[in-house]
Amino acid sequence: MNTLNSKLSSTIFWDTDLKQIDPDKHADFIIQRVLEYGDKDDWLTIKKYYSLGRIKKAACQARNLSKKSANFWSLILGIPKNKFICLKQHSRQKQNPFWGAWDN
């Protein structure tokens, strides 16, 4: 296991073998997991390993980041909320042409 993976909480990667995760190839995955489930130590660890620009990019592109986490990181990282894919209305709302058909 590499240095980064050994410093991260294994509980945030409950469904993955940390030994199989490459910190450079899977940077988005690692960053997004830390932003959603990590603690302060995990945050400090990725902050040392990845540039702030890289972390911001992964945060904005995260589709599975919860609304609560995205709003938090928007404030902490100074990113406008409209830059987060997960906060855009169309990506969170199911499209169903029959909704409202029985509203009459």
TIRO-2110 file (N, C-alpha, C; in Angstrom, 1 decimal):
// TIRO-2110
0.9, -1.2, 0.0, N, 1, A
0.0, 0.0, 0.0, CA, 1, A
0.9, 1.2, 0.0, C, 1, A
0.5, 2.2, -0.8, N, 2, A
1.4, 3.4, -0.9, CA, 2, A
1.1, 4.3, 0.4, C, 2, A
1.9, 5.4, 0.4, N, 3, A
1.9, 6.3, 1.6, CA, 3, A
0.6, 7.0, 1.8, C, 3, A
0.0, 7.5, 0.7, N, 4, A
-1.3, 8.2, 0.8, CA, 4, A
-2.4, 7.2, 1.4, C, 4, A
-2.5, 6.1, 0.8, N, 5, A
-3.5, 5.1, 1.2, CA, 5, A
-3.4, 4.7, 2.6, C, 5, A
-2.1, 4.6, 3.1, N, 6, A
-1.9, 4.1, 4.5, CA, 6, A
-2.3, 5.2, 5.5, C, 6, A
-2.4, 6.4, 5.1, N, 7, A
-2.8, 7.5, 6.0, CA, 7, A
-4.3, 7.8, 6.0, C, 7, A
-5.0, 7.3, 5.0, N, 8, A
-6.4, 7.6, 4.9, CA, 8, A
-7.2, 6.5, 5.8, C, 8, A
-8.4, 7.0, 6.3, N, 9, A
-9.2, 6.1, 7.1, CA, 9, A
-9.8, 5.0, 6.2, C, 9, A
-9.6, 3.8, 6.5, N, 10, A
-10.0, 2.6, 5.7, CA, 10, A
-11.6, 2.5, 5.7, C, 10, A
-12.2, 3.1, 6.7, N, 11, A
-13.7, 3.0, 6.8, CA, 11, A
-14.4, 3.8, 5.7, C, 11, A
-13.7, 4.8, 5.1, N, 12, A
-14.4, 5.6, 4.0, CA, 12, A
-14.2, 4.8, 2.7, C, 12, A
-13.4, 3.8, 2.7, N, 13, A
-13.3, 2.9, 1.5, CA, 13, A
-13.7, 1.5, 1.8, C, 13, A
-14.9, 1.4, 2.5, N, 14, A
-15.4, 0.1, 3.0, CA, 14, A
-15.7, -0.9, 1.8, C, 14, A
-15.9, -0.4, 0.6, N, 15, A
-16.3, -1.3, -0.5, CA, 15, A
-15.2, -1.5, -1.5, C, 15, A
-14.0, -1.1, -1.1, N, 16, A
-12.8, -1.1, -2.0, CA, 16, A
-11.6, -1.6, -1.3, C, 16, A
-10.7, -2.3, -2.0, N, 17, A
-9.5, -2.7, -1.4, CA, 17, A
-8.5, -1.6, -1.6, C, 17, A
-8.1, -0.9, -0.5, N, 18, A
-7.2, 0.2, -0.6, CA, 18, A
-5.9, -0.1, -1.3, C, 18, A
-5.4, -1.3, -1.3, N, 19, A
-4.2, -1.7, -1.9, CA, 19, A
-4.3, -1.6, -3.4, C, 19, A
-5.5, -1.6, -3.9, N, 20, A
-5.8, -1.6, -5.4, CA, 20, A
-6.0, -0.2, -5.9, C, 20, A
-6.0, 0.8, -5.0, N, 21, A
-6.3, 2.2, -5.5, CA, 21, A
-5.0, 2.9, -5.7, C, 21, A
-4.9, 3.4, -6.9, N, 22, A
-3.7, 4.2, -7.3, CA, 22, A
-4.0, 5.7, -7.0, C, 22, A
-3.3, 6.4, -6.2, N, 23, A
-3.6, 7.8, -5.8, CA, 23, A
-3.6, 8.7, -7.0, C, 23, A
-2.8, 8.4, -8.0, N, 24, A
-2.8, 9.3, -9.2, CA, 24, A
-3.9, 9.0, -10.2, C, 24, A
-4.1, 7.7, -10.5, N, 25, A
-5.1, 7.2, -11.4, CA, 25, A
-6.5, 7.5, -10.8, C, 25, A
-6.7, 7.3, -9.6, N, 26, A
-8.0, 7.3, -8.9, CA, 26, A
-8.2, 8.5, -8.0, C, 26, A
-7.5, 9.6, -8.4, N, 27, A
-7.5, 10.8, -7.6, CA, 27, A
-8.9, 11.3, -7.3, C, 27, A
-9.8, 11.4, -8.3, N, 28, A
-11.1, 11.9, -8.2, CA, 28, A
-11.9, 11.0, -7.2, C, 28, A
-11.8, 9.7, -7.3, N, 29, A
-12.4, 8.8, -6.4, CA, 29, A
-12.0, 9.0, -4.9, C, 29, A
-10.7, 9.1, -4.7, N, 30, A
-10.2, 9.4, -3.4, CA, 30, A
-10.6, 10.7, -2.8, C, 30, A
-10.5, 11.7, -3.6, N, 31, A
-10.9, 13.1, -3.1, CA, 31, A
-12.4, 13.1, -2.8, C, 31, A
-13.2, 12.6, -3.7, N, 32, A
-14.6, 12.6, -3.5, CA, 32, A
-15.1, 11.8, -2.2, C, 32, A
-14.4, 10.7, -2.0, N, 33, A
-14.7, 9.9, -0.8, CA, 33, A
-14.3, 10.7, 0.5, C, 33, A
-13.2, 11.3, 0.4, N, 34, A
-12.8, 12.1, 1.6, CA, 34, A
-13.7, 13.3, 1.8, C, 34, A
-14.1, 14.0, 0.8, N, 35, A
-15.0, 15.1, 0.9, CA, 35, A
-16.4, 14.7, 1.5, C, 35, A
-16.8, 13.5, 1.1, N, 36, A
-18.1, 13.0, 1.6, CA, 36, A
-18.1, 12.3, 2.9, C, 36, A
-17.1, 11.5, 3.2, N, 37, A
-17.1, 10.7, 4.4, CA, 37, A
-15.9, 10.9, 5.3, C, 37, A
-14.9, 11.6, 4.8, N, 38, A
-13.6, 11.7, 5.6, CA, 38, A
-13.7, 12.6, 6.8, C, 38, A
-12.7, 12.5, 7.7, N, 39, A
-12.6, 13.4, 8.8, CA, 39, A
-11.5, 14.4, 8.6, C, 39, A
-11.2, 15.1, 9.6, N, 40, A
-10.2, 16.2, 9.5, CA, 40, A
-8.9, 15.7, 9.1, C, 40, A
-8.5, 14.5, 9.7, N, 41, A
-7.2, 13.9, 9.3, CA, 41, A
-7.1, 13.5, 7.8, C, 41, A
-8.2, 13.0, 7.3, N, 42, A
-8.3, 12.6, 5.9, CA, 42, A
-8.2, 13.8, 5.0, C, 42, A
-8.8, 14.9, 5.4, N, 43, A
-8.8, 16.2, 4.7, CA, 43, A
-7.3, 16.7, 4.7, C, 43, A
-6.7, 16.7, 5.8, N, 44, A
-5.3, 17.2, 5.9, CA, 44, A
-4.4, 16.3, 5.0, C, 44, A
-4.7, 15.0, 5.0, N, 45, A
-3.8, 14.1, 4.2, CA, 45, A
-4.0, 14.4, 2.7, C, 45, A
-5.2, 14.5, 2.2, N, 46, A
-5.3, 14.8, 0.7, CA, 46, A
-4.8, 16.2, 0.4, C, 46, A
-4.9, 17.1, 1.3, N, 47, A
-4.5, 18.5, 1.1, CA, 47, A
-3.0, 18.5, 0.9, C, 47, A
-2.3, 17.6, 1.6, N, 48, A
-0.8, 17.5, 1.4, CA, 48, A
-0.4, 16.8, 0.1, C, 48, A
-1.2, 15.9, -0.3, N, 49, A
-0.9, 15.1, -1.5, CA, 49, A
-1.3, 15.8, -2.8, C, 49, A
-2.5, 16.3, -2.8, N, 50, A
-3.1, 16.9, -4.0, CA, 50, A
-3.1, 18.4, -3.9, C, 50, A
-3.0, 19.1, -5.1, N, 51, A
-3.1, 20.6, -5.1, CA, 51, A
-4.5, 21.0, -4.7, C, 51, A
-4.7, 22.2, -4.2, N, 52, A
-6.0, 22.7, -3.9, CA, 52, A
-6.8, 22.8, -5.2, C, 52, A
-6.2, 23.2, -6.3, N, 53, A
-6.9, 23.2, -7.6, CA, 53, A
-7.4, 21.8, -8.0, C, 53, A
-6.6, 20.8, -7.8, N, 54, A
-7.1, 19.4, -8.1, CA, 54, A
-8.2, 19.0, -7.2, C, 54, A
-8.2, 19.4, -6.0, N, 55, A
-9.3, 19.0, -5.1, CA, 55, A
-10.6, 19.8, -5.5, C, 55, A
-10.4, 21.0, -5.8, N, 56, A
-11.6, 21.8, -6.2, CA, 56, A
-12.2, 21.2, -7.5, C, 56, A
-11.4, 20.8, -8.4, N, 57, A
-11.9, 20.3, -9.7, CA, 57, A
-12.7, 19.0, -9.4, C, 57, A
-12.1, 18.1, -8.5, N, 58, A
-12.8, 16.9, -8.2, CA, 58, A
-14.1, 17.1, -7.5, C, 58, A
-14.1, 18.1, -6.6, N, 59, A
-15.3, 18.5, -5.8, CA, 59, A
-16.4, 18.9, -6.8, C, 59, A
-16.1, 19.8, -7.7, N, 60, A
-17.1, 20.3, -8.7, CA, 60, A
-17.6, 19.2, -9.6, C, 60, A
-16.8, 18.2, -9.9, N, 61, A
-17.2, 17.2, -10.9, CA, 61, A
-17.9, 16.0, -10.2, C, 61, A
-17.9, 16.0, -8.9, N, 62, A
-18.5, 14.9, -8.1, CA, 62, A
-20.0, 14.8, -8.3, C, 62, A
-20.5, 13.7, -8.9, N, 63, A
-21.9, 13.5, -9.1, CA, 63, A
-22.6, 12.9, -7.9, C, 63, A
-21.8, 12.2, -7.0, N, 64, A
-22.4, 11.5, -5.9, CA, 64, A
-22.2, 12.3, -4.5, C, 64, A
-21.7, 13.5, -4.6, N, 65, A
-21.5, 14.2, -3.4, CA, 65, A
-22.9, 14.7, -2.9, C, 65, A
-23.2, 14.5, -1.6, N, 66, A
-24.5, 14.9, -1.1, CA, 66, A
-24.6, 16.4, -1.1, C, 66, A
-25.9, 16.8, -1.1, N, 67, A
-26.2, 18.3, -1.1, CA, 67, A
-25.5, 18.9, 0.1, C, 67, A
-25.6, 18.3, 1.2, N, 68, A
-25.0, 18.8, 2.5, CA, 68, A
-23.5, 19.0, 2.4, C, 68, A
-22.8, 18.0, 1.8, N, 69, A
-21.4, 18.0, 1.7, CA, 69, A
-21.0, 19.1, 0.7, C, 69, A
-21.7, 19.1, -0.4, N, 70, A
-21.4, 20.1, -1.5, CA, 70, A
-21.5, 21.5, -1.0, C, 70, A
-22.6, 21.8, -0.2, N, 71, A
-22.8, 23.1, 0.3, CA, 71, A
-21.6, 23.5, 1.3, C, 71, A
-21.2, 22.5, 2.1, N, 72, A
-20.1, 22.7, 3.1, CA, 72, A
-18.8, 23.0, 2.3, C, 72, A
-18.5, 22.2, 1.4, N, 73, A
-17.2, 22.4, 0.6, CA, 73, A
-17.3, 23.6, -0.2, C, 73, A
-18.4, 24.0, -0.6, N, 74, A
-18.6, 25.3, -1.4, CA, 74, A
-18.1, 26.5, -0.5, C, 74, A
-18.5, 26.4, 0.7, N, 75, A
-18.0, 27.5, 1.7, CA, 75, A
-16.5, 27.4, 2.0, C, 75, A
-16.1, 26.2, 2.3, N, 76, A
-14.7, 25.9, 2.7, CA, 76, A
-13.7, 26.2, 1.6, C, 76, A
-14.1, 25.8, 0.4, N, 77, A
-13.1, 25.9, -0.7, CA, 77, A
-13.4, 27.2, -1.5, C, 77, A
-14.4, 28.0, -1.2, N, 78, A
-14.7, 29.2, -1.9, CA, 78, A
-15.1, 29.0, -3.3, C, 78, A
-15.9, 28.0, -3.5, N, 79, A
-16.4, 27.6, -4.9, CA, 79, A
-17.9, 28.0, -4.9, C, 79, A
-18.3, 28.8, -6.0, N, 80, A
-19.7, 29.1, -6.1, CA, 80, A
-20.6, 27.8, -6.2, C, 80, A
-21.7, 27.7, -5.6, N, 81, A
-22.5, 26.5, -5.6, CA, 81, A
-22.9, 26.1, -7.0, C, 81, A
-23.1, 27.0, -7.9, N, 82, A
-23.5, 26.7, -9.3, CA, 82, A
-22.4, 25.9, -10.1, C, 82, A
-21.2, 25.8, -9.5, N, 83, A
-20.1, 25.1, -10.1, CA, 83, A
-20.1, 23.6, -9.8, C, 83, A
-20.9, 23.2, -8.8, N, 84, A
-21.0, 21.8, -8.4, CA, 84, A
-22.0, 21.1, -9.3, C, 84, A
-21.6, 20.0, -9.9, N, 85, A
-22.5, 19.3, -10.8, CA, 85, A
-23.6, 18.7, -9.9, C, 85, A
-23.3, 18.2, -8.7, N, 86, A
-24.3, 17.5, -7.9, CA, 86, A
-25.3, 18.5, -7.4, C, 86, A
-25.1, 19.8, -7.4, N, 87, A
-26.1, 20.7, -7.0, CA, 87, A
-27.0, 21.3, -8.1, C, 87, A
-26.7, 20.9, -9.3, N, 88, A
-27.5, 21.4, -10.4, CA, 88, A
-28.8, 20.7, -10.5, C, 88, A
-29.8, 21.3, -10.6, N, 89, A
-31.2, 20.8, -10.6, CA, 89, A
-31.4, 19.6, -11.5, C, 89, A
-30.9, 19.7, -12.7, N, 90, A
-31.2, 18.6, -13.7, CA, 90, A
-30.5, 17.3, -13.3, C, 90, A
-29.4, 17.4, -12.6, N, 91, A
-28.7, 16.1, -12.3, CA, 91, A
-29.3, 15.4, -11.1, C, 91, A
-30.1, 16.1, -10.3, N, 92, A
-30.6, 15.5, -9.1, CA, 92, A
-32.1, 15.2, -9.3, C, 92, A
-32.7, 15.7, -10.3, N, 93, A
-34.2, 15.5, -10.5, CA, 93, A
-34.5, 14.4, -11.5, C, 93, A
-35.3, 13.5, -11.1, N, 94, A
-35.7, 12.4, -12.1, CA, 94, A
-36.7, 13.0, -13.1, C, 94, A
-36.5, 12.7, -14.3, N, 95, A
-37.4, 13.1, -15.4, CA, 95, A
-38.4, 12.1, -15.6, C, 95, A
-39.7, 12.5, -15.5, N, 96, A
-40.8, 11.5, -15.7, CA, 96, A
-41.9, 12.3, -16.4, C, 96, A
-42.2, 12.0, -17.7, N, 97, A
-43.2, 12.8, -18.4, CA, 97, A
-44.6, 12.6, -17.9, C, 97, A
-44.8, 11.6, -17.0, N, 98, A
-46.1, 11.4, -16.5, CA, 98, A
-46.4, 12.1, -15.2, C, 98, A
-45.4, 12.7, -14.6, N, 99, A
-45.6, 13.5, -13.3, CA, 99, A
-46.5, 14.6, -13.6, C, 99, A
-47.5, 14.8, -12.8, N, 100, A
-48.4, 15.9, -13.0, CA, 100, A
-49.6, 15.6, -13.9, C, 100, A
-49.5, 14.4, -14.5, N, 101, A
-50.6, 14.1, -15.5, CA, 101, A
-51.9, 13.9, -14.7, C, 101, A
-51.9, 13.5, -13.5, N, 102, A
-53.1, 13.3, -12.7, CA, 102, A
-53.4, 14.4, -11.7, C, 102, A
-52.7, 15.6, -11.9, N, 103, A
-52.9, 16.7, -11.0, CA, 103, A
-54.3, 17.4, -11.3, C, 103, A
-55.0, 17.2, -12.3, N, 104, A
-56.2, 17.9, -12.7, CA, 104, A
-57.3, 17.5, -11.8, C, 104, A
END
